[in-house]
Amino acid sequence: MKIVLTGATGFIGRHLCKALFATPHTVTVLCRDTASPGLDWLAGQGVVPSAIAVDLDSAGDDIYERIGAPDVLIHLAWEGVGNVQSPLHMTRELPRHFTFLSRLIEGGLPRMVIAGSCSEYGLQNGSLKETQPCHPSTWYGLAKYSLLRQLEFMQSGRSFELLWTRPFYTYGEGQNPNSLYPQLMRALAKKERSFRMSGGEQLRDYLPVKEMARMLCDLATSKRTGVVNVCSGRPTTVRRMVENWLAEHNASIALDLGHYPYRDFEPFAFWGDAERLRNYLSI
């Protein structure tokens, strides 16, 4: 099977590319710059996929043929994820990604696997199931959910398989340095006496990035379609996760709990319902 991956130089994308490379499938990555440091990281891991330089904004109507007429597109690319409240997710990212994907569909792409987001659910607490209505509370969540609806609408006139994944919280090597896990690792490396964080009582659903990549790899290379949460299905407090990370590294640091306020654009306690995921992966 011929697989094309976008976002391969990003946090999850690097690990997913490595997981895909271990399968018997042919993997090609699309990136704006084939000299990207992310590709250097992959090479250091012994992963050297074919790379094609593609600008989403100028892909052209013949993009499907130009990228080798793949059997599957796995689409992780998206800019500005670090600022979920930016309206650019709707005004810039949504139209450029829909245009790119629709050109591939018109060209004959038979299957696409897209990375959505758990933020599509909005300010809903508790266990979140794929059948629940979505009420995004951020521009990012709204843009992702809007893209899903656009692609579903296209299916009424075009025949292609769509698997829409909703990853929950992920951590590990290569993560945005402003995220919780890398901040904690930096504090430990600098031998700081305390670590500033929120009160830590909010419930979240965490997966290590290697496990997230393995699940996405298995889902993408299956014939599954529809919407699926990619999650652990287990709620854990942020404080407990920090304590777990400290235990994994045999480290200790005083936690300055309550230094930062809780975010008003996130629900206080939510996690993914993993029943469909377990069924899709037969686990």
C-alpha positions as CSV (number, residue, x, y, z in Angstrom):
1,M,0.0,0.0,0.0
2,K,1.2,3.5,-0.9
3,I,0.9,5.9,2.0
4,V,1.5,9.7,2.0
5,L,1.9,11.5,5.3
6,T,1.7,15.2,5.9
7,G,3.0,16.8,9.1
8,A,5.8,14.2,9.3
9,T,8.2,16.7,10.8
10,G,5.9,17.7,13.6
11,F,5.6,16.2,17.2
12,I,3.2,13.3,16.5
13,G,4.1,13.1,12.9
14,R,7.8,12.1,13.5
15,H,6.8,9.2,15.7
16,L,4.0,8.1,13.3
17,C,6.4,8.2,10.4
18,K,8.8,6.0,12.3
19,A,5.9,3.5,13.1
20,L,4.8,3.5,9.5
21,F,8.3,2.9,8.3
22,A,8.3,-0.4,10.3
23,T,5.4,-1.7,8.2
24,P,5.6,-3.3,4.8
25,H,3.9,-0.2,3.2
26,T,5.6,2.4,1.0
27,V,5.8,5.7,2.9
28,T,6.2,9.2,1.3
29,V,6.2,12.4,3.3
30,L,5.1,15.8,2.1
31,C,6.8,18.9,3.5
32,R,7.4,22.4,2.5
33,D,11.2,22.0,2.9
34,T,12.9,18.7,2.2
35,A,15.8,20.0,4.3
36,S,13.6,20.2,7.4
37,P,15.3,19.5,10.8
38,G,12.4,17.1,11.4
39,L,13.7,14.9,8.6
40,D,17.1,15.0,10.1
41,W,15.6,13.7,13.4
42,L,14.0,10.8,11.4
43,A,17.3,10.0,9.7
44,G,18.9,9.8,13.1
45,Q,16.3,7.2,14.0
46,G,17.2,5.2,10.9
47,V,14.0,6.4,9.1
48,V,14.6,7.8,5.6
49,P,11.3,8.0,3.7
50,S,10.9,9.5,0.3
51,A,10.2,13.2,0.7
52,I,8.3,15.5,-1.7
53,A,8.3,19.3,-1.3
54,V,4.7,20.5,-1.5
55,D,3.2,23.9,-0.6
56,L,-0.5,23.3,0.4
57,D,-1.4,26.8,-1.0
58,S,-0.1,26.1,-4.5
59,A,-0.6,22.3,-4.8
60,G,-2.5,22.5,-8.0
61,D,-5.3,20.4,-9.5
62,D,-2.9,17.6,-10.4
63,I,-1.5,17.2,-6.9
64,Y,-2.8,13.6,-6.6
65,E,-0.8,12.4,-9.5
66,R,2.2,14.5,-8.6
67,I,2.5,12.8,-5.2
68,G,2.4,9.3,-6.8
69,A,-1.4,8.5,-6.6
70,P,-1.3,7.1,-3.1
71,D,-3.8,4.6,-1.6
72,V,-4.0,6.5,1.6
73,L,-3.3,10.1,2.8
74,I,-2.6,10.6,6.5
75,H,-3.1,14.3,7.1
76,L,-1.5,15.7,10.3
77,A,-0.4,19.1,9.0
78,W,-1.9,22.2,10.6
79,E,-0.2,25.4,11.7
80,G,-0.7,27.5,14.8
81,V,-1.7,24.7,17.1
82,G,0.1,26.5,20.0
83,N,-2.5,29.3,19.9
84,V,-5.9,27.6,19.9
85,Q,-7.7,31.0,20.3
86,S,-6.4,32.5,17.1
87,P,-9.1,33.2,14.5
88,L,-6.5,32.3,11.8
89,H,-7.6,28.7,12.3
90,M,-10.9,29.5,10.6
91,T,-9.8,32.3,8.2
92,R,-6.5,30.8,7.0
93,E,-6.0,27.1,8.0
94,L,-9.5,25.8,7.3
95,P,-9.8,27.0,3.7
96,R,-6.3,26.1,2.7
97,H,-6.6,22.5,4.1
98,F,-10.0,22.0,2.6
99,T,-8.8,23.2,-0.8
100,F,-5.8,20.9,-0.6
101,L,-7.8,17.8,0.5
102,S,-10.7,18.5,-2.0
103,R,-8.1,18.6,-4.9
104,L,-6.8,15.2,-3.8
105,I,-10.4,13.8,-3.7
106,E,-11.2,15.2,-7.1
107,G,-8.0,13.6,-8.4
108,G,-9.1,10.1,-7.2
109,L,-7.7,9.6,-3.6
110,P,-9.5,6.6,-2.3
111,R,-8.9,7.0,1.5
112,M,-7.8,9.7,3.9
113,V,-7.1,9.7,7.6
114,I,-7.3,13.1,9.2
115,A,-6.1,14.3,12.6
116,G,-8.9,16.2,14.2
117,S,-8.9,17.2,17.9
118,C,-10.6,16.4,21.2
119,S,-11.1,20.2,21.4
120,E,-14.0,19.7,18.9
121,Y,-16.1,18.6,21.9
122,G,-15.9,22.0,23.6
123,L,-16.7,22.6,27.2
124,Q,-18.3,19.2,27.9
125,N,-17.2,17.4,31.0
126,G,-17.0,13.6,31.6
127,S,-16.4,10.8,29.2
128,L,-16.7,12.0,25.7
129,K,-18.1,9.7,23.1
130,E,-17.9,10.1,19.3
131,T,-21.7,10.2,18.9
132,Q,-22.0,13.2,21.2
133,P,-22.8,16.6,19.5
134,C,-19.7,18.8,19.3
135,H,-19.8,22.4,20.6
136,P,-16.2,23.8,20.1
137,S,-15.1,26.6,22.4
138,T,-11.9,27.6,20.6
139,W,-11.2,28.7,17.0
140,Y,-9.0,25.7,16.6
141,G,-11.7,23.3,17.7
142,L,-14.2,25.0,15.5
143,A,-11.9,24.9,12.4
144,K,-11.2,21.2,12.9
145,Y,-14.9,20.3,13.3
146,S,-15.8,22.5,10.3
147,L,-13.3,20.6,8.2
148,L,-14.9,17.3,9.2
149,R,-18.3,18.5,8.2
150,Q,-17.0,19.8,4.9
151,L,-15.4,16.4,4.1
152,E,-18.5,14.5,5.1
153,F,-20.6,16.8,2.8
154,M,-18.2,16.0,0.0
155,Q,-18.8,12.3,0.5
156,S,-22.4,12.8,-0.8
157,G,-21.0,13.4,-4.2
158,R,-17.6,11.6,-4.2
159,S,-16.6,8.1,-3.3
160,F,-13.7,8.0,-0.8
161,E,-13.1,6.6,2.7
162,L,-12.7,9.0,5.6
163,L,-11.4,8.2,9.0
164,W,-11.4,11.2,11.3
165,T,-9.3,10.7,14.4
166,R,-9.6,12.7,17.6
167,P,-6.3,12.5,19.5
168,F,-6.5,13.5,23.2
169,Y,-3.5,14.7,25.3
170,T,-0.1,13.5,24.1
171,Y,3.4,13.9,25.6
172,G,6.9,12.9,24.9
173,E,10.0,13.6,22.9
174,G,9.7,16.5,20.4
175,Q,6.7,18.1,22.1
176,N,6.1,21.9,21.9
177,P,8.5,23.4,24.5
178,N,5.7,25.4,26.0
179,S,3.7,22.2,26.9
180,L,3.6,20.8,30.5
181,Y,5.9,17.8,30.0
182,P,8.8,19.6,28.4
183,Q,8.6,22.4,30.9
184,L,8.9,19.9,33.7
185,M,11.8,18.2,32.0
186,R,13.6,21.6,31.7
187,A,13.0,22.4,35.3
188,L,14.6,19.1,36.3
189,A,17.5,19.6,34.0
190,K,18.2,23.0,35.5
191,K,17.8,21.6,39.0
192,E,15.2,24.1,39.9
193,R,13.8,24.0,43.4
194,S,10.1,24.2,42.4
195,F,7.9,23.8,39.4
196,R,5.1,26.3,38.8
197,M,1.8,24.8,37.6
198,S,-2.0,25.1,38.0
199,G,-3.8,23.5,40.9
200,G,-3.5,20.2,39.0
201,E,-6.9,18.8,39.9
202,Q,-8.3,19.0,36.4
203,L,-8.9,15.6,34.8
204,R,-7.3,14.8,31.4
205,D,-6.7,11.8,29.2
206,Y,-3.0,11.3,28.4
207,L,-1.1,9.0,26.1
208,P,2.7,8.8,25.5
209,V,3.5,9.9,21.9
210,K,4.9,6.5,20.9
211,E,1.6,4.8,21.9
212,M,-0.4,7.5,20.1
213,A,1.7,6.9,17.0
214,R,1.2,3.2,17.1
215,M,-2.5,3.5,17.4
216,L,-2.7,6.0,14.5
217,C,-0.5,3.7,12.4
218,D,-2.8,0.7,13.0
219,L,-5.9,2.8,12.4
220,A,-4.6,4.3,9.2
221,T,-3.6,1.0,7.7
222,S,-7.0,-0.6,8.5
223,K,-10.2,-0.2,6.6
224,R,-12.0,1.6,9.4
225,T,-14.0,4.8,8.7
226,G,-15.9,7.4,10.7
227,V,-14.9,9.3,13.8
228,V,-12.7,7.7,16.5
229,N,-11.2,9.0,19.7
230,V,-7.5,8.2,20.1
231,C,-7.1,8.1,23.9
232,S,-6.5,6.0,26.9
233,G,-10.1,6.1,28.2
234,R,-8.7,6.7,31.7
235,P,-9.1,10.1,33.5
236,T,-6.0,11.2,35.4
237,T,-5.5,14.5,37.3
238,V,-2.8,16.7,35.9
239,R,-1.1,16.7,39.3
240,R,-1.0,12.8,39.2
241,M,0.5,12.9,35.7
242,V,3.3,15.2,36.9
243,E,4.0,13.0,39.8
244,N,4.1,10.0,37.5
245,W,6.6,11.7,35.2
246,L,8.8,12.5,38.2
247,A,8.6,8.9,39.4
248,E,9.5,7.7,35.9
249,H,12.6,9.8,35.9
250,N,13.4,9.0,39.6
251,A,13.3,12.7,40.3
252,S,11.7,15.1,42.7
253,I,10.8,18.8,42.7
254,A,8.5,20.9,44.9
255,L,5.2,21.5,43.0
256,D,4.0,25.2,43.2
257,L,0.4,24.3,42.8
258,G,-2.1,27.0,41.9
259,H,0.5,29.4,40.5
260,Y,-1.3,29.4,37.2
261,P,-5.2,29.7,36.9
262,Y,-7.2,27.0,35.2
263,R,-7.9,27.7,31.5
264,D,-11.4,29.0,30.9
265,F,-11.6,27.6,27.4
266,E,-11.1,24.0,28.5
267,P,-13.6,21.8,30.5
268,F,-12.4,21.0,34.0
269,A,-12.8,17.2,33.8
270,F,-12.9,15.3,30.5
271,W,-11.5,12.2,28.9
272,G,-12.2,10.0,25.9
273,D,-14.5,7.1,25.6
274,A,-12.3,4.4,24.2
275,E,-14.9,1.7,23.4
276,R,-14.9,2.4,19.6
277,L,-11.1,2.6,19.6
278,R,-10.8,-0.8,21.3
279,N,-13.2,-2.2,18.8
280,Y,-11.4,-0.7,15.8
281,L,-8.0,-2.0,17.0
282,S,-9.5,-5.3,18.3
283,I,-8.0,-4.8,21.8
